[in-house]
Amino acid sequence: MSFLLGTSAPRERRALFAAPPIPPNSATGVGYARVDLSRTESSLQKVAVWACVNLIATLAEVMPLHRYAGGDKAPLPLPGWLADLGGDGHGTPDWLYQYVYSAMLRGNSVGLVGERDGRMGTPTLIVLQHPDLVRLRQDLNGPVEWRVNGQQVPTSQVWHRRVHPVPGQVMGLSPIEMHALTIGTGIAALRFGSQWFEDGAHPSGILTSEQRLDQTQASTAKQRFVEALRGRREPVVLGSGWKYETIQIAPNESQFLETNQYTGTECCRIFGPGFAQVLGYETGGSLTYSTLEQASLSLLTYAADPWLVRIERVLSGLLPAAQFVRFERGALLRTDLLTRFRAHEIAIRNDFETINEVRDLEDREPVPWGNEPRPNKTAAPVPVTVDGGQ
């Protein structure tokens, strides 16, 4: 099933604010023990952080979405504006990825409303803004003042949704700011490992002399020794009183591999239970998945579902009363062929499903006789076909 029911030409976007180019990610500080996470994107250098955010954002982007009204079980067509909520021609799936990206990393998603429904006044065009360009100012018991890229924006034009709310604060907590120490330690371990493979992460040796040397003589001896070795790999002849010793430290003694594994697991836990297990990080337990279905169920139950519910509430709030949207979670819980057909057979035998409903789930064309339940409930189960025949 497709997320969008059709394609439409990009709607004209209002020139809200032109964002300046965002500088590339960089971490500053002295030494490998300091990592600057003042720019939240720097946290994505930690693979576990990127994997968690990308996992949920991708699920929100690709999972089928349906609209319902009241207690009607049959889905309704999605309104045209919901096919491209950002109005940029990339479609709402792209918009959902951006929304989850901001919410998971910063605890907030902020957009500027470009169009509203003429009858209800709800937004039908929301241009999401980079969170680093959004500033909020609120005096004690005073009005809220929003600024985007340094320019004040009317509060009525701002669309804001938060995660991890705190009493008395408009903005939600940022998981990256709250756990910067854990993430920074993981990135520092990665950098240490990179430096290790680059140059050993420690002096490769010690050149000593029995003679008394001043600083200039020591620097000159070091320079000549390095020049003799660089790119030649030839034996070095030392004069009387000189001695060279190599320094070797086992990589496992530095513990950067263990640190990287530990911080990876901890970074997954920042975003909720289930992420570490689904992504294959060691959690100290013996939990295993015997089937792909069980792994998908764990992902949906503990990791993805809370975020999918948040997205459903956001999009449902843009629709008329009594209407709502819902992700087709069954698209994630794909089982093996035999298990699915056994489940279909049980559903048909107990009148939970019809033949055509089963065929629709299996992406097959309906048959003329498949819309009604079995007329004789005491008869043998109706065989389920897979080739389009009776």
N, C-alpha and C positions, 0 to 999 in steps of 0.2 A: 504494500500500500504506500502511496505517495503522501508526503507531508503537505504538499501544495496541490490544489485542485486545478491549477492553471497558472500561466505566466501572464504578467502584465507589464506594461511599459513603466519605467521608473517614474515616480511622481516627482514633481518639481520640489526641491528642497529649498527652504528659505536660507538665506545667507545668515546663519546664526552668529557664529564666531569662527574665524579662521585660526586654528590652533597652530602655534609655532612648531617647527620640527622638533621631535623628541630626541635628545642626544642618545647615542648608543649606551648600552649598559656598561657601567664601569664601577669598580669597587676601589675605594681609596683607603689609605691607612698605612701604618708602618708595620712591615713584617707580615707574615702569613697568618698571624693569630688575630688580625683585625680585619673585619669585613664590614663595609659600609652598606647597610640595607635601607638607607634613607630613600632610595629609589626602589620601590617595591619589586619591579621587574628583576632586580638583581637576585631576588630569592629563587627565580626560576633556574638559576645555575645549578641548584640542587635538584637532581633528577627526580627525587621523590615528590617534591613540590610541583614540578611541572607535570608529572604523571597523574597526580590526583586532580589537579585543575583541568588538565586536558581530557581526562576520562569523563568527568561529569559534563563539561562543556560539549564534548563530542556527542555524548548520549542525548543531551538536550537538543543538539543540532539535527541528529539523524532519526530520532524516534518519531513515529507517526503521531500526529496530534489531531484530535477530533473535537467537534463542538456538539453540545447537547443542550436540550431545553427541558426544564422541569424533570419529570420522571420518565420522559421518552428515552427508550433504550437505543433507538436508531439515531446514528449521527447525522448532523446537519452539515450542509456545505459551509466552509469557512468564509466569512465576509472578505470581500476583496482587499480591504485595507490591511487585514491581518496576514495577507500573503507577503507583505513587504512593510513591516511595521516601522523600519528605519527610513523608508522612502528613498533608499540609495540604489535600488535595483538589485541588491544582493540577496534579498528575501529575508523573511523572518528567521529561518534557521541560522543564518549568519548573525542576525541580531541577538538570538538566544545565546549563541556562543560568547558574544561580547558581554552580555548581561551576566552570565555565570562567571566569566573570567574576572570581572570587576568585583562581583559579590564574594567570591571565594578568596581572593587575594586581599581585598580591602574592606570587606564587610559592608560595602555600599555600592549601589549603582545609581548614577545620576544622568538624567537626560534632559533635553530641552524640547518642549512641546511645540511642534510646528503646525499641527492641525487638530481640531476637535470635532466630535460629532455634533451636528447642529441641534439635535434634539436632547441628547443626554449630557452633552458637555464633556464627555470622557475623551481622552487623547486617542487619536487615530494615526498620529505620526509622532514618533519619539526618536530624537537623534541622541544617541548615547554619547556622553562626553568622557574624555580620559580623566579618571579621578584625580590625577595629579594637577590638573588645570582647574579644579573646582575648589573653592574656598568658602567656608561658612563662618559667619560672624554673628554672635548673639549676645547682646548685653543682658545683664541680669533683669529678668522679667520684661525684656524688650523684644521687639520684632526680630525675626530672622532675616539676615541679609546674605544673599548668595552672590558670589562672583565667579565668573567663568573666564579664564584667561585674562584676569585682571579687570574685567568689565562687570559692573553690577547688572544683575538680571532680575526682573520682576519675579517675585515668589510664585505667582500664578503660572509662570512659564516653566518652572522647574518641576521635573518629575523625579522623585527620589524614593528608592526602596532600600531598606537596610536589612542586614543580618546581624545577629548577636547584639540586640539592642540593650542599652543601659539606661536606667532611670535618670531622668533629668538631662539627657543628652540627645541631640537630634541625630547625630551620626552613629552608626554602629561600630563596634570594635573591629579593628583590623587584625586578623590572625597573624599576619606577618610581623606587625609591630609587637604584638603580645609575646611572640615566640622567636624574636630576632636572635636571641642568644643561641638557641638550639640550631636554627637554620645557619647562622653565621659560623658556628663550630663545624657543621657539616661541610660548608663551602671551604673553610680554612683547611680541613682535612684533605679535600680534593686538590687544593692548590699545593699543599705540602707533597701529596703524591705526585702531582705533575712536576714539581721541582725535583723530587727524588729521581724520577726517571730522566730528567733533563741533565742534572749535574750531581746527583747523589745526595742532595739536601744537606751535605756536610762537607768540610774540607776533605779532599781526597788523600791528603798526606801531610807529613810534617817534614820540612827541610831544616836540619839543625847543623850548627857548626861549633867546634870546640873553641874557636876564636871569639873574642869579644867584638860585637858589631854594633855600630850605631844605626839609627833608623834609615839613613840614606843607604848604607851598605847592605842592610837587610832587604830593602826594597829593590836594589839593583840585582842582588843575588836571586831574588824571587822572579824578577822579570826575565833574567837570562835563562833561568831554569824552565820557566813556562814556554819561552820562545823556542827552546831546544826540543820541547815535547810536542808543541802544537802542530798537528797535521802530519807529523813525520813518523811517529811510533818507532824511533830509533833508540838504541841504548844511550844512556847519558853517563858520561865519565865525570865523576866528582873528584875534586882535589883532596889533598890531605886535610883531615879534620872535618869533612862534610859527611853528613849521614842523612839518608832519606827513608822515612817509614810511611807505609800506606795505612790508611784508616778505613776499616770496613765495619759496617753495622748491618746486621741482618734486617731486611725490610720488615719482618713481623715484629721485631723489637720496637720499631717506631710506633706500632699500633694504629697507623692511619687507616689500614683496611678495616680493622674492627670498629674504629670510630666512625668511618663512613657508613658501615652497615647499621650501627646503632642509631646514628642521627637520621638515616633514611627511614627507619622504622618510626622514630619519634616524629618526623615531619609528616608521615602518613597519619599518625594519630591526631595531629593538629586539626585535620579536616573531618574527623569522626571515626567511629568504629567501622571495621570492615575493610578499610582501604589497604592497610598493610598486608592483610591476608590475601586479598584479591590480587594485589600487585606482586605477590611473591616474596615479601620481606619476612625475615625471621622474627617471630614474635615470642619465642620461648615456649610455645604450646605445641600440641601434637595434632592440631586441627588439620584434616585433609579432606579433599573433595573426591568422592568416588565417581562422580559423573559431571559432565559439563553443565547439566541442568542445575545441580546443587551449587556449583560455583556461581552460575548466573543468578540463582535465587539469593545467595549470600550477598552478592554485589548489589542486587536490587533492594534487599531488605535493610541492610545496614549502612550502605554507602550512598547509593543513588537516590533512593526513594525520598528522603527528606528534602533533597534539592529539587526533585521533580515536583513535589507537592508545592514548594515555594513558587516555582515557575507557573504552575497551574493557577495558583491564587492570583499572581500578578496579571496573567492574561485574562482570567475570568473577570477580574475587576474592571476590565475595559469593555466588557460586553453588557448588554441589557440585563436587568434583574431576571433571575430564574434561568439564565443561560450560563454555561460554564464550559471549559475545555478540559480535556483529560488526555494524557499520553496513553498510547496503546502499549502497556507494559508487557503484554504477551509477546511482542516482537522481540523482547530481550530474552524471554524464557523459552528459547528454542530447544527442543529435546531431540533425541534420535528418532528415526523414522518409525521403528517398531513401537516405541513408547507412545508416540503421538497417535498412531493408529489404534492402539489399545484404548487410549483415553477417548478417542472419537467413538469407538464402538460402544463403550460404556455409556457415553452421553446420548448416543442415538437410542440405545436400548431403554434408557430411562427417560426419554423424551426431553432431555436438556438441550439437544441440538437436532436440527434437521440435516438431511443429506446436503442440501445446498449451502447451509452454514458451514458444514465441515469442508466442503469443496472450496468455499471462499477463503477459509483459513489456510488451505493448501494451495491457494492461487490457481484454482482450476475453474473452468466455465461451469455455470449451473446447468442442471438437467430439468426437463419439464416436470418430472414427477417428484422432484426433491424438495418442494417447499412445505410439505405437510409431514407431521409426525407419523410414525408407523400406525396404520389403521388398526392392526391387531396386536395389542400389547402383549399377548401371551404367545405370539409366534416367535420363531427363532430370530435371533438378531439379524438385521439387514446387513449384508456384506457391504463393506466400504470399498469402492473401486478407485483406482488410481490412474486409469487410462482413458477416462471420459465415457466409458460404456456403462451398460446396466449390469 
